[in-house]
């Protein structure tokens, strides 16, 4: 469980630095896509879900947690992200 907390803290710090539109408290912006990136605003609790952890691992391997988009970027298709987020009740 303790392994999850550094990732969540890093993701929150990136979101705070983002110059994008306001994000409601308890949510964060995630950029998803293989070519063009689409912005999703999802609840923070999504970060702790095991299915979502796999996506975070992919993002960490490809980008680290600092990426030019200014937010958390996940290198998967929009369909894959939407499917996982919908199954977890986040979208």
N, CA, C and O atoms as a CHARMM CRD file, in Angstrom:
* protein
*
  364
    1    1 UNK  N      0.80700  -1.19600   0.00000 PROA 1      0.00000
    2    1 UNK  CA     0.00000   0.00000   0.00000 PROA 1      0.00000
    3    1 UNK  C      0.84900   1.25800   0.00000 PROA 1      0.00000
    4    1 UNK  O      0.49300   2.23300  -0.66200 PROA 1      0.00000
    5    2 UNK  N      1.95300   1.26500   0.71800 PROA 2      0.00000
    6    2 UNK  CA     2.79000   2.46400   0.81500 PROA 2      0.00000
    7    2 UNK  C      3.38400   2.84700  -0.52700 PROA 2      0.00000
    8    2 UNK  O      3.74900   4.00600  -0.72600 PROA 2      0.00000
    9    3 UNK  N      3.49000   1.91200  -1.44500 PROA 3      0.00000
   10    3 UNK  CA     4.03800   2.19800  -2.76600 PROA 3      0.00000
   11    3 UNK  C      3.12500   3.14500  -3.53900 PROA 3      0.00000
   12    3 UNK  O      3.60200   3.91500  -4.37200 PROA 3      0.00000
   13    4 UNK  N      1.84800   3.10000  -3.28200 PROA 4      0.00000
   14    4 UNK  CA     0.89500   3.93500  -4.01200 PROA 4      0.00000
   15    4 UNK  C      1.02000   5.41000  -3.65000 PROA 4      0.00000
   16    4 UNK  O      0.82500   6.27000  -4.50900 PROA 4      0.00000
   17    5 UNK  N      1.33800   5.71600  -2.40700 PROA 5      0.00000
   18    5 UNK  CA     1.32700   7.08800  -1.96100 PROA 5      0.00000
   19    5 UNK  C      2.31000   8.00100  -2.68600 PROA 5      0.00000
   20    5 UNK  O      1.92300   9.11700  -3.03100 PROA 5      0.00000
   21    6 UNK  N      3.56200   7.60100  -2.94300 PROA 6      0.00000
   22    6 UNK  CA     4.45600   8.49400  -3.68000 PROA 6      0.00000
   23    6 UNK  C      3.91600   8.83500  -5.07200 PROA 6      0.00000
   24    6 UNK  O      4.05500   9.97100  -5.52500 PROA 6      0.00000
   25    7 UNK  N      3.31400   7.88200  -5.74200 PROA 7      0.00000
   26    7 UNK  CA     2.74700   8.14100  -7.06700 PROA 7      0.00000
   27    7 UNK  C      1.61200   9.14500  -6.99500 PROA 7      0.00000
   28    7 UNK  O      1.52400  10.05300  -7.82200 PROA 7      0.00000
   29    8 UNK  N      0.75200   8.98300  -6.01700 PROA 8      0.00000
   30    8 UNK  CA    -0.37600   9.89100  -5.86400 PROA 8      0.00000
   31    8 UNK  C      0.12100  11.29300  -5.54800 PROA 8      0.00000
   32    8 UNK  O     -0.38300  12.26800  -6.10500 PROA 8      0.00000
   33    9 UNK  N      1.09400  11.40400  -4.67100 PROA 9      0.00000
   34    9 UNK  CA     1.64800  12.70600  -4.30600 PROA 9      0.00000
   35    9 UNK  C      2.29600  13.36600  -5.51800 PROA 9      0.00000
   36    9 UNK  O      2.09100  14.55700  -5.75500 PROA 9      0.00000
   37   10 UNK  N      3.07500  12.60800  -6.28600 PROA 10     0.00000
   38   10 UNK  CA     3.71300  13.15600  -7.48300 PROA 10     0.00000
   39   10 UNK  C      2.66300  13.61800  -8.49000 PROA 10     0.00000
   40   10 UNK  O      2.79300  14.69600  -9.07000 PROA 10     0.00000
   41   11 UNK  N      1.63500  12.81600  -8.69900 PROA 11     0.00000
   42   11 UNK  CA     0.59200  13.17700  -9.65100 PROA 11     0.00000
   43   11 UNK  C     -0.13200  14.44700  -9.21400 PROA 11     0.00000
   44   11 UNK  O     -0.42100  15.31200 -10.04000 PROA 11     0.00000
   45   12 UNK  N     -0.42600  14.56400  -7.91400 PROA 12     0.00000
   46   12 UNK  CA    -1.09700  15.76400  -7.41200 PROA 12     0.00000
   47   12 UNK  C     -0.22700  17.01300  -7.60300 PROA 12     0.00000
   48   12 UNK  O     -0.73900  18.07700  -7.95100 PROA 12     0.00000
   49   13 UNK  N      1.07900  16.88400  -7.37700 PROA 13     0.00000
   50   13 UNK  CA     1.97800  18.01900  -7.54500 PROA 13     0.00000
   51   13 UNK  C      2.01600  18.47900  -8.99400 PROA 13     0.00000
   52   13 UNK  O      2.04100  19.67900  -9.26400 PROA 13     0.00000
   53   14 UNK  N      2.02000  17.55100  -9.91000 PROA 14     0.00000
   54   14 UNK  CA     2.02300  17.90200 -11.33300 PROA 14     0.00000
   55   14 UNK  C      0.75300  18.63700 -11.69800 PROA 14     0.00000
   56   14 UNK  O      0.78900  19.63400 -12.41900 PROA 14     0.00000
   57   15 UNK  N     -0.36500  18.14900 -11.20200 PROA 15     0.00000
   58   15 UNK  CA    -1.64600  18.77800 -11.50900 PROA 15     0.00000
   59   15 UNK  C     -1.68700  20.20200 -10.96300 PROA 15     0.00000
   60   15 UNK  O     -2.19300  21.10500 -11.62900 PROA 15     0.00000
   61   16 UNK  N     -1.16700  20.40800  -9.77200 PROA 16     0.00000
   62   16 UNK  CA    -1.16600  21.75800  -9.19300 PROA 16     0.00000
   63   16 UNK  C     -0.36700  22.73300 -10.04000 PROA 16     0.00000
   64   16 UNK  O     -0.71600  23.91000 -10.13900 PROA 16     0.00000
   65   17 UNK  N      0.71900  22.23800 -10.65900 PROA 17     0.00000
   66   17 UNK  CA     1.56100  23.10800 -11.47900 PROA 17     0.00000
   67   17 UNK  C      0.94200  23.38200 -12.84400 PROA 17     0.00000
   68   17 UNK  O      1.35300  24.30900 -13.54300 PROA 17     0.00000
   69   18 UNK  N     -0.02600  22.59200 -13.21400 PROA 18     0.00000
   70   18 UNK  CA    -0.62900  22.72100 -14.53700 PROA 18     0.00000
   71   18 UNK  C     -1.30500  24.08700 -14.68400 PROA 18     0.00000
   72   18 UNK  O     -1.94700  24.58100 -13.75800 PROA 18     0.00000
   73   19 UNK  N     -1.15000  24.66700 -15.83900 PROA 19     0.00000
   74   19 UNK  CA    -1.78100  25.96400 -16.11600 PROA 19     0.00000
   75   19 UNK  C     -3.12100  25.80100 -16.81600 PROA 19     0.00000
   76   19 UNK  O     -3.68200  26.77300 -17.32200 PROA 19     0.00000
   77   20 UNK  N     -3.63200  24.58500 -16.84800 PROA 20     0.00000
   78   20 UNK  CA    -4.89800  24.32100 -17.52600 PROA 20     0.00000
   79   20 UNK  C     -6.07500  24.84000 -16.70800 PROA 20     0.00000
   80   20 UNK  O     -5.89600  25.41600 -15.63500 PROA 20     0.00000
   81   21 UNK  N     -7.28100  24.62700 -17.23200 PROA 21     0.00000
   82   21 UNK  CA    -8.49700  25.10600 -16.58300 PROA 21     0.00000
   83   21 UNK  C     -8.62000  24.56600 -15.17000 PROA 21     0.00000
   84   21 UNK  O     -7.96200  23.59000 -14.80800 PROA 21     0.00000
   85   22 UNK  N     -9.46100  25.20000 -14.38000 PROA 22     0.00000
   86   22 UNK  CA    -9.68300  24.79200 -12.99400 PROA 22     0.00000
   87   22 UNK  C    -10.20500  23.36600 -12.93700 PROA 22     0.00000
   88   22 UNK  O    -11.00100  22.93600 -13.77100 PROA 22     0.00000
   89   23 UNK  N     -9.74000  22.66400 -11.94900 PROA 23     0.00000
   90   23 UNK  CA   -10.15400  21.28800 -11.73100 PROA 23     0.00000
   91   23 UNK  C    -10.82400  21.24400 -10.36700 PROA 23     0.00000
   92   23 UNK  O    -10.26400  21.74900  -9.39400 PROA 23     0.00000
   93   24 UNK  N    -12.01200  20.64900 -10.27300 PROA 24     0.00000
   94   24 UNK  CA   -12.69500  20.59400  -8.97700 PROA 24     0.00000
   95   24 UNK  C    -11.86800  19.85100  -7.93500 PROA 24     0.00000
   96   24 UNK  O    -11.09500  18.95300  -8.26800 PROA 24     0.00000
   97   25 UNK  N    -12.03500  20.22300  -6.69600 PROA 25     0.00000
   98   25 UNK  CA   -11.32500  19.56000  -5.60600 PROA 25     0.00000
   99   25 UNK  C    -11.69200  18.07600  -5.59700 PROA 25     0.00000
  100   25 UNK  O    -12.86100  17.71200  -5.73100 PROA 25     0.00000
  101   26 UNK  N    -10.68000  17.23000  -5.43800 PROA 26     0.00000
  102   26 UNK  CA   -10.90200  15.79200  -5.41800 PROA 26     0.00000
  103   26 UNK  C    -10.80300  15.14900  -6.79200 PROA 26     0.00000
  104   26 UNK  O    -11.04500  13.95000  -6.93600 PROA 26     0.00000
  105   27 UNK  N    -10.44600  15.94200  -7.80800 PROA 27     0.00000
  106   27 UNK  CA   -10.31300  15.44900  -9.17800 PROA 27     0.00000
  107   27 UNK  C     -8.94200  15.81600  -9.72300 PROA 27     0.00000
  108   27 UNK  O     -8.25300  16.66500  -9.15600 PROA 27     0.00000
  109   28 UNK  N     -8.54100  15.18200 -10.82000 PROA 28     0.00000
  110   28 UNK  CA    -7.30400  15.54200 -11.48200 PROA 28     0.00000
  111   28 UNK  C     -7.46300  15.38100 -12.98000 PROA 28     0.00000
  112   28 UNK  O     -8.31500  14.62900 -13.45400 PROA 28     0.00000
  113   29 UNK  N     -6.63200  16.09600 -13.71400 PROA 29     0.00000
  114   29 UNK  CA    -6.65600  16.02700 -15.17400 PROA 29     0.00000
  115   29 UNK  C     -5.66000  14.96500 -15.62600 PROA 29     0.00000
  116   29 UNK  O     -4.53400  14.88900 -15.13400 PROA 29     0.00000
  117   30 UNK  N     -6.10400  14.15400 -16.56800 PROA 30     0.00000
  118   30 UNK  CA    -5.24800  13.12600 -17.14700 PROA 30     0.00000
  119   30 UNK  C     -5.34400  13.27200 -18.65800 PROA 30     0.00000
  120   30 UNK  O     -6.43600  13.40400 -19.21200 PROA 30     0.00000
  121   31 UNK  N     -4.19000  13.24700 -19.31800 PROA 31     0.00000
  122   31 UNK  CA    -4.14900  13.29800 -20.77500 PROA 31     0.00000
  123   31 UNK  C     -3.92800  11.88800 -21.28700 PROA 31     0.00000
  124   31 UNK  O     -3.01300  11.19300 -20.84700 PROA 31     0.00000
  125   32 UNK  N     -4.77400  11.47200 -22.22000 PROA 32     0.00000
  126   32 UNK  CA    -4.76300  10.09500 -22.70700 PROA 32     0.00000
  127   32 UNK  C     -4.75500  10.09300 -24.22500 PROA 32     0.00000
  128   32 UNK  O     -5.41300  10.91300 -24.86600 PROA 32     0.00000
  129   33 UNK  N     -4.00600   9.16800 -24.78400 PROA 33     0.00000
  130   33 UNK  CA    -4.00700   8.98800 -26.22600 PROA 33     0.00000
  131   33 UNK  C     -2.64400   8.59000 -26.73300 PROA 33     0.00000
  132   33 UNK  O     -1.62300   8.85600 -26.09900 PROA 33     0.00000
  133   34 UNK  N     -2.63900   7.95000 -27.88200 PROA 34     0.00000
  134   34 UNK  CA    -1.38500   7.49700 -28.46100 PROA 34     0.00000
  135   34 UNK  C     -0.79600   8.55800 -29.38800 PROA 34     0.00000
  136   34 UNK  O      0.42000   8.75000 -29.40200 PROA 34     0.00000
  137   35 UNK  N     -1.61700   9.23600 -30.14500 PROA 35     0.00000
  138   35 UNK  CA    -1.15900  10.31700 -31.02300 PROA 35     0.00000
  139   35 UNK  C     -1.59000  11.65000 -30.42000 PROA 35     0.00000
  140   35 UNK  O     -0.79900  12.33800 -29.77500 PROA 35     0.00000
  141   36 UNK  N     -2.85700  12.00400 -30.64000 PROA 36     0.00000
  142   36 UNK  CA    -3.39900  13.21100 -30.03000 PROA 36     0.00000
  143   36 UNK  C     -3.85100  12.88700 -28.62400 PROA 36     0.00000
  144   36 UNK  O     -4.38100  11.80600 -28.36500 PROA 36     0.00000
  145   37 UNK  N     -3.64200  13.81400 -27.72600 PROA 37     0.00000
  146   37 UNK  CA    -4.00200  13.60000 -26.33300 PROA 37     0.00000
  147   37 UNK  C     -5.35200  14.24400 -26.03500 PROA 37     0.00000
  148   37 UNK  O     -5.60300  15.39000 -26.40600 PROA 37     0.00000
  149   38 UNK  N     -6.21400  13.48900 -25.35900 PROA 38     0.00000
  150   38 UNK  CA    -7.50400  14.00300 -24.92300 PROA 38     0.00000
  151   38 UNK  C     -7.45600  14.15700 -23.41600 PROA 38     0.00000
  152   38 UNK  O     -6.90200  13.31000 -22.71600 PROA 38     0.00000
  153   39 UNK  N     -8.03200  15.23300 -22.92100 PROA 39     0.00000
  154   39 UNK  CA    -8.00100  15.53300 -21.48900 PROA 39     0.00000
  155   39 UNK  C     -9.24600  14.96600 -20.81100 PROA 39     0.00000
  156   39 UNK  O    -10.37000  15.21100 -21.25100 PROA 39     0.00000
  157   40 UNK  N     -9.03800  14.21200 -19.74500 PROA 40     0.00000
  158   40 UNK  CA   -10.11000  13.69000 -18.91700 PROA 40     0.00000
  159   40 UNK  C     -9.92300  14.24300 -17.51700 PROA 40     0.00000
  160   40 UNK  O     -8.79300  14.38700 -17.05200 PROA 40     0.00000
  161   41 UNK  N    -11.01200  14.55400 -16.84600 PROA 41     0.00000
  162   41 UNK  CA   -10.96900  14.96300 -15.44200 PROA 41     0.00000
  163   41 UNK  C    -11.63200  13.84200 -14.66400 PROA 41     0.00000
  164   41 UNK  O    -12.81700  13.55800 -14.84000 PROA 41     0.00000
  165   42 UNK  N    -10.84600  13.20600 -13.79600 PROA 42     0.00000
  166   42 UNK  CA   -11.31700  12.02000 -13.07500 PROA 42     0.00000
  167   42 UNK  C    -11.10800  12.19500 -11.57500 PROA 42     0.00000
  168   42 UNK  O    -10.27300  12.99600 -11.15500 PROA 42     0.00000
  169   43 UNK  N    -11.86200  11.45100 -10.76500 PROA 43     0.00000
  170   43 UNK  CA   -11.66900  11.54000  -9.31200 PROA 43     0.00000
  171   43 UNK  C    -10.30700  10.99500  -8.89100 PROA 43     0.00000
  172   43 UNK  O     -9.79500  10.05700  -9.50200 PROA 43     0.00000
  173   44 UNK  N     -9.72700  11.57800  -7.85900 PROA 44     0.00000
  174   44 UNK  CA    -8.40600  11.19100  -7.37200 PROA 44     0.00000
  175   44 UNK  C     -8.38400   9.74000  -6.90400 PROA 44     0.00000
  176   44 UNK  O     -7.36500   9.06600  -7.05100 PROA 44     0.00000
  177   45 UNK  N     -9.48900   9.24600  -6.34300 PROA 45     0.00000
  178   45 UNK  CA    -9.49900   7.87000  -5.83700 PROA 45     0.00000
  179   45 UNK  C     -9.18500   6.85600  -6.92800 PROA 45     0.00000
  180   45 UNK  O     -8.78600   5.73000  -6.62900 PROA 45     0.00000
  181   46 UNK  N     -9.35900   7.24000  -8.18400 PROA 46     0.00000
  182   46 UNK  CA    -9.08100   6.33300  -9.30200 PROA 46     0.00000
  183   46 UNK  C     -7.61300   5.89700  -9.30300 PROA 46     0.00000
  184   46 UNK  O     -7.30300   4.78500  -9.73200 PROA 46     0.00000
  185   47 UNK  N     -6.71500   6.75000  -8.83400 PROA 47     0.00000
  186   47 UNK  CA    -5.28200   6.44200  -8.82300 PROA 47     0.00000
  187   47 UNK  C     -4.93300   5.21900  -7.98800 PROA 47     0.00000
  188   47 UNK  O     -3.93100   4.55800  -8.26000 PROA 47     0.00000
  189   48 UNK  N     -5.72600   4.90800  -6.99200 PROA 48     0.00000
  190   48 UNK  CA    -5.41300   3.78500  -6.10900 PROA 48     0.00000
  191   48 UNK  C     -5.99500   2.45400  -6.57200 PROA 48     0.00000
  192   48 UNK  O     -5.76200   1.43000  -5.92900 PROA 48     0.00000
  193   49 UNK  N     -6.73900   2.44500  -7.66100 PROA 49     0.00000
  194   49 UNK  CA    -7.35600   1.20900  -8.14600 PROA 49     0.00000
  195   49 UNK  C     -6.33300   0.34200  -8.88300 PROA 49     0.00000
  196   49 UNK  O     -5.56600   0.85800  -9.69500 PROA 49     0.00000
  197   50 UNK  N     -6.31000  -0.97200  -8.61200 PROA 50     0.00000
  198   50 UNK  CA    -5.31800  -1.86000  -9.24000 PROA 50     0.00000
  199   50 UNK  C     -5.31000  -1.80300 -10.76700 PROA 50     0.00000
  200   50 UNK  O     -4.23900  -1.80300 -11.37400 PROA 50     0.00000
  201   51 UNK  N     -6.47200  -1.75600 -11.39300 PROA 51     0.00000
  202   51 UNK  CA    -6.51000  -1.69400 -12.86200 PROA 51     0.00000
  203   51 UNK  C     -5.86900  -0.40800 -13.37000 PROA 51     0.00000
  204   51 UNK  O     -5.23000  -0.40000 -14.42200 PROA 51     0.00000
  205   52 UNK  N     -6.04000   0.66200 -12.63200 PROA 52     0.00000
  206   52 UNK  CA    -5.47300   1.94200 -13.02900 PROA 52     0.00000
  207   52 UNK  C     -3.97400   1.99700 -12.75500 PROA 52     0.00000
  208   52 UNK  O     -3.24500   2.72500 -13.42800 PROA 52     0.00000
  209   53 UNK  N     -3.51200   1.22700 -11.76600 PROA 53     0.00000
  210   53 UNK  CA    -2.08900   1.18100 -11.44700 PROA 53     0.00000
  211   53 UNK  C     -1.26600   0.69700 -12.63700 PROA 53     0.00000
  212   53 UNK  O     -0.14100   1.15800 -12.83600 PROA 53     0.00000
  213   54 UNK  N     -1.81000  -0.22400 -13.43200 PROA 54     0.00000
  214   54 UNK  CA    -1.11300  -0.70400 -14.62500 PROA 54     0.00000
  215   54 UNK  C     -0.89200   0.43600 -15.61500 PROA 54     0.00000
  216   54 UNK  O      0.17100   0.53300 -16.23000 PROA 54     0.00000
  217   55 UNK  N     -1.89400   1.29700 -15.76600 PROA 55     0.00000
  218   55 UNK  CA    -1.74200   2.45200 -16.65500 PROA 55     0.00000
  219   55 UNK  C     -0.70100   3.42300 -16.11500 PROA 55     0.00000
  220   55 UNK  O      0.06700   4.00700 -16.88000 PROA 55     0.00000
  221   56 UNK  N     -0.67600   3.59600 -14.79800 PROA 56     0.00000
  222   56 UNK  CA     0.33200   4.47800 -14.19800 PROA 56     0.00000
  223   56 UNK  C      1.73900   3.93000 -14.40300 PROA 56     0.00000
  224   56 UNK  O      2.68100   4.69000 -14.62600 PROA 56     0.00000
  225   57 UNK  N      1.87600   2.61500 -14.32700 PROA 57     0.00000
  226   57 UNK  CA     3.18600   2.00500 -14.58200 PROA 57     0.00000
  227   57 UNK  C      3.64500   2.28400 -16.01000 PROA 57     0.00000
  228   57 UNK  O      4.81600   2.59100 -16.23600 PROA 57     0.00000
  229   58 UNK  N      2.73100   2.18000 -16.97500 PROA 58     0.00000
  230   58 UNK  CA     3.05800   2.48400 -18.37300 PROA 58     0.00000
  231   58 UNK  C      3.48300   3.93900 -18.51300 PROA 58     0.00000
  232   58 UNK  O      4.46300   4.24400 -19.19300 PROA 58     0.00000
  233   59 UNK  N      2.74600   4.83000 -17.87000 PROA 59     0.00000
  234   59 UNK  CA     3.06400   6.25800 -17.94500 PROA 59     0.00000
  235   59 UNK  C      4.43200   6.54500 -17.34100 PROA 59     0.00000
  236   59 UNK  O      5.21100   7.32400 -17.88900 PROA 59     0.00000
  237   60 UNK  N      4.71600   5.91400 -16.21500 PROA 60     0.00000
  238   60 UNK  CA     6.00700   6.12800 -15.55800 PROA 60     0.00000
  239   60 UNK  C      7.15800   5.63400 -16.43200 PROA 60     0.00000
  240   60 UNK  O      8.19300   6.29300 -16.52500 PROA 60     0.00000
  241   61 UNK  N      6.98300   4.48300 -17.07100 PROA 61     0.00000
  242   61 UNK  CA     8.03100   3.93600 -17.92300 PROA 61     0.00000
  243   61 UNK  C      8.27000   4.80700 -19.15200 PROA 61     0.00000
  244   61 UNK  O      9.41300   4.99600 -19.56800 PROA 61     0.00000
  245   62 UNK  N      7.19800   5.33500 -19.73100 PROA 62     0.00000
  246   62 UNK  CA     7.35300   6.10500 -20.96700 PROA 62     0.00000
  247   62 UNK  C      7.73400   7.55600 -20.72700 PROA 62     0.00000
  248   62 UNK  O      8.59400   8.09000 -21.42800 PROA 62     0.00000
  249   63 UNK  N      7.10600   8.20700 -19.74600 PROA 63     0.00000
  250   63 UNK  CA     7.30000   9.64200 -19.56100 PROA 63     0.00000
  251   63 UNK  C      7.94500  10.02400 -18.24000 PROA 63     0.00000
  252   63 UNK  O      8.44100  11.14400 -18.11500 PROA 63     0.00000
  253   64 UNK  N      7.96000   9.15100 -17.26200 PROA 64     0.00000
  254   64 UNK  CA     8.23800   9.58300 -15.91000 PROA 64     0.00000
  255   64 UNK  C      6.97300  10.29100 -15.44900 PROA 64     0.00000
  256   64 UNK  O      5.89700  10.01500 -15.98000 PROA 64     0.00000
  257   65 UNK  N      7.06500  11.18100 -14.49400 PROA 65     0.00000
  258   65 UNK  CA     5.86600  11.91100 -14.09600 PROA 65     0.00000
  259   65 UNK  C      5.94700  13.38600 -14.47600 PROA 65     0.00000
  260   65 UNK  O      5.09000  14.17200 -14.07300 PROA 65     0.00000
  261   66 UNK  N      6.94700  13.76700 -15.23400 PROA 66     0.00000
  262   66 UNK  CA     7.03700  15.13300 -15.74600 PROA 66     0.00000
  263   66 UNK  C      6.92800  15.04900 -17.26100 PROA 66     0.00000
  264   66 UNK  O      7.78900  14.46100 -17.91500 PROA 66     0.00000
  265   67 UNK  N      5.88500  15.62900 -17.81500 PROA 67     0.00000
  266   67 UNK  CA     5.65300  15.55600 -19.24800 PROA 67     0.00000
  267   67 UNK  C      5.22600  16.92000 -19.74100 PROA 67     0.00000
  268   67 UNK  O      4.67400  17.71600 -18.98000 PROA 67     0.00000
  269   68 UNK  N      5.47200  17.19400 -20.99500 PROA 68     0.00000
  270   68 UNK  CA     5.21600  18.51600 -21.57500 PROA 68     0.00000
  271   68 UNK  C      3.75600  18.95500 -21.52000 PROA 68     0.00000
  272   68 UNK  O      3.47900  20.15000 -21.62300 PROA 68     0.00000
  273   69 UNK  N      2.82900  18.04000 -21.36400 PROA 69     0.00000
  274   69 UNK  CA     1.41600  18.41100 -21.31900 PROA 69     0.00000
  275   69 UNK  C      1.07500  19.14300 -20.02100 PROA 69     0.00000
  276   69 UNK  O      0.03800  19.80200 -19.94500 PROA 69     0.00000
  277   70 UNK  N      1.91900  19.04100 -19.01200 PROA 70     0.00000
  278   70 UNK  CA     1.66500  19.73300 -17.75800 PROA 70     0.00000
  279   70 UNK  C      0.75300  18.96400 -16.82300 PROA 70     0.00000
  280   70 UNK  O      0.37300  19.48800 -15.77600 PROA 70     0.00000
  281   71 UNK  N      0.39900  17.76600 -17.15900 PROA 71     0.00000
  282   71 UNK  CA    -0.45500  16.93600 -16.32300 PROA 71     0.00000
  283   71 UNK  C     -0.02000  15.49600 -16.44700 PROA 71     0.00000
  284   71 UNK  O      0.96100  15.18700 -17.12300 PROA 71     0.00000
  285   72 UNK  N     -0.73900  14.63300 -15.80700 PROA 72     0.00000
  286   72 UNK  CA    -0.44900  13.21400 -15.88200 PROA 72     0.00000
  287   72 UNK  C     -0.85100  12.72100 -17.26700 PROA 72     0.00000
  288   72 UNK  O     -2.00100  12.88300 -17.67500 PROA 72     0.00000
  289   73 UNK  N      0.09600  12.11800 -17.99700 PROA 73     0.00000
  290   73 UNK  CA    -0.14800  11.63200 -19.35200 PROA 73     0.00000
  291   73 UNK  C     -0.01500  10.12600 -19.36600 PROA 73     0.00000
  292   73 UNK  O      0.97300   9.57500 -18.87900 PROA 73     0.00000
  293   74 UNK  N     -1.02200   9.45600 -19.93000 PROA 74     0.00000
  294   74 UNK  CA    -1.02000   7.99500 -19.98700 PROA 74     0.00000
  295   74 UNK  C     -0.99100   7.56300 -21.44500 PROA 74     0.00000
  296   74 UNK  O     -1.85900   7.95600 -22.22500 PROA 74     0.00000
  297   75 UNK  N      0.00900   6.74900 -21.82400 PROA 75     0.00000
  298   75 UNK  CA     0.18000   6.33200 -23.21900 PROA 75     0.00000
  299   75 UNK  C     -0.66300   5.11200 -23.59100 PROA 75     0.00000
  300   75 UNK  O     -0.12700   4.03500 -23.85300 PROA 75     0.00000
  301   76 UNK  N     -1.96200   5.28400 -23.61200 PROA 76     0.00000
  302   76 UNK  CA    -2.84700   4.20800 -24.05600 PROA 76     0.00000
  303   76 UNK  C     -3.93800   4.83600 -24.90900 PROA 76     0.00000
  304   76 UNK  O     -4.06200   6.05900 -24.96500 PROA 76     0.00000
  305   77 UNK  N     -4.71600   4.01200 -25.56100 PROA 77     0.00000
  306   77 UNK  CA    -5.79100   4.55100 -26.39900 PROA 77     0.00000
  307   77 UNK  C     -6.89100   5.13200 -25.51400 PROA 77     0.00000
  308   77 UNK  O     -7.04800   4.74100 -24.35700 PROA 77     0.00000
  309   78 UNK  N     -7.64200   6.06500 -26.07400 PROA 78     0.00000
  310   78 UNK  CA    -8.76200   6.64600 -25.34700 PROA 78     0.00000
  311   78 UNK  C     -9.77700   5.56800 -24.99800 PROA 78     0.00000
  312   78 UNK  O    -10.38500   5.59400 -23.92800 PROA 78     0.00000
  313   79 UNK  N     -9.95300   4.62300 -25.91200 PROA 79     0.00000
  314   79 UNK  CA   -10.90400   3.53500 -25.68900 PROA 79     0.00000
  315   79 UNK  C    -10.50600   2.71400 -24.45900 PROA 79     0.00000
  316   79 UNK  O    -11.35000   2.42000 -23.61200 PROA 79     0.00000
  317   80 UNK  N     -9.22600   2.34200 -24.35700 PROA 80     0.00000
  318   80 UNK  CA    -8.74900   1.55000 -23.22000 PROA 80     0.00000
  319   80 UNK  C     -8.95700   2.30700 -21.91600 PROA 80     0.00000
  320   80 UNK  O     -9.46100   1.74800 -20.94100 PROA 80     0.00000
  321   81 UNK  N     -8.56700   3.58500 -21.89900 PROA 81     0.00000
  322   81 UNK  CA    -8.72400   4.39000 -20.69600 PROA 81     0.00000
  323   81 UNK  C    -10.19800   4.52400 -20.32200 PROA 81     0.00000
  324   81 UNK  O    -10.56300   4.33900 -19.16100 PROA 81     0.00000
  325   82 UNK  N    -11.04100   4.84300 -21.29300 PROA 82     0.00000
  326   82 UNK  CA   -12.47600   5.00900 -21.02600 PROA 82     0.00000
  327   82 UNK  C    -13.08600   3.71800 -20.50900 PROA 82     0.00000
  328   82 UNK  O    -13.92200   3.73800 -19.60600 PROA 82     0.00000
  329   83 UNK  N    -12.66800   2.59100 -21.08400 PROA 83     0.00000
  330   83 UNK  CA   -13.18700   1.29400 -20.65800 PROA 83     0.00000
  331   83 UNK  C    -12.82800   1.02200 -19.19900 PROA 83     0.00000
  332   83 UNK  O    -13.69400   0.64100 -18.41200 PROA 83     0.00000
  333   84 UNK  N    -11.57000   1.21300 -18.83300 PROA 84     0.00000
  334   84 UNK  CA   -11.13800   0.97700 -17.44700 PROA 84     0.00000
  335   84 UNK  C    -11.82400   1.94400 -16.49000 PROA 84     0.00000
  336   84 UNK  O    -12.33700   1.53500 -15.44800 PROA 84     0.00000
  337   85 UNK  N    -11.83300   3.22300 -16.84200 PROA 85     0.00000
  338   85 UNK  CA   -12.44500   4.23600 -15.96700 PROA 85     0.00000
  339   85 UNK  C    -13.95200   3.98900 -15.80500 PROA 85     0.00000
  340   85 UNK  O    -14.49700   4.17300 -14.71600 PROA 85     0.00000
  341   86 UNK  N    -14.61900   3.57600 -16.87700 PROA 86     0.00000
  342   86 UNK  CA   -16.05500   3.30200 -16.79700 PROA 86     0.00000
  343   86 UNK  C    -16.32800   2.08200 -15.91700 PROA 86     0.00000
  344   86 UNK  O    -17.26400   2.09000 -15.11800 PROA 86     0.00000
  345   87 UNK  N    -15.51800   1.04000 -16.06200 PROA 87     0.00000
  346   87 UNK  CA   -15.70500  -0.15000 -15.22500 PROA 87     0.00000
  347   87 UNK  C    -15.54200   0.17000 -13.73700 PROA 87     0.00000
  348   87 UNK  O    -16.18200  -0.44500 -12.88400 PROA 87     0.00000
  349   88 UNK  N    -14.68100   1.13600 -13.44400 PROA 88     0.00000
  350   88 UNK  CA   -14.44900   1.53800 -12.05700 PROA 88     0.00000
  351   88 UNK  C    -15.44300   2.59500 -11.57800 PROA 88     0.00000
  352   88 UNK  O    -15.42700   2.97900 -10.40800 PROA 88     0.00000
  353   89 UNK  N    -16.30300   3.06200 -12.47300 PROA 89     0.00000
  354   89 UNK  CA   -17.30700   4.05200 -12.10300 PROA 89     0.00000
  355   89 UNK  C    -16.80200   5.47900 -12.04600 PROA 89     0.00000
  356   89 UNK  O    -17.40800   6.32400 -11.38700 PROA 89     0.00000
  357   90 UNK  N    -15.69600   5.76300 -12.72900 PROA 90     0.00000
  358   90 UNK  CA   -15.10800   7.10200 -12.69200 PROA 90     0.00000
  359   90 UNK  C    -15.61700   8.00600 -13.80600 PROA 90     0.00000
  360   90 UNK  O    -15.50600   9.22800 -13.70400 PROA 90     0.00000
  361   91 UNK  N    -16.17000   7.43300 -14.86200 PROA 91     0.00000
  362   91 UNK  CA   -16.67400   8.24700 -15.98500 PROA 91     0.00000
  363   91 UNK  C    -18.16300   8.06800 -16.13400 PROA 91     0.00000
  364   91 UNK  O    -18.77100   8.66800 -17.02000 PROA 91     0.00000
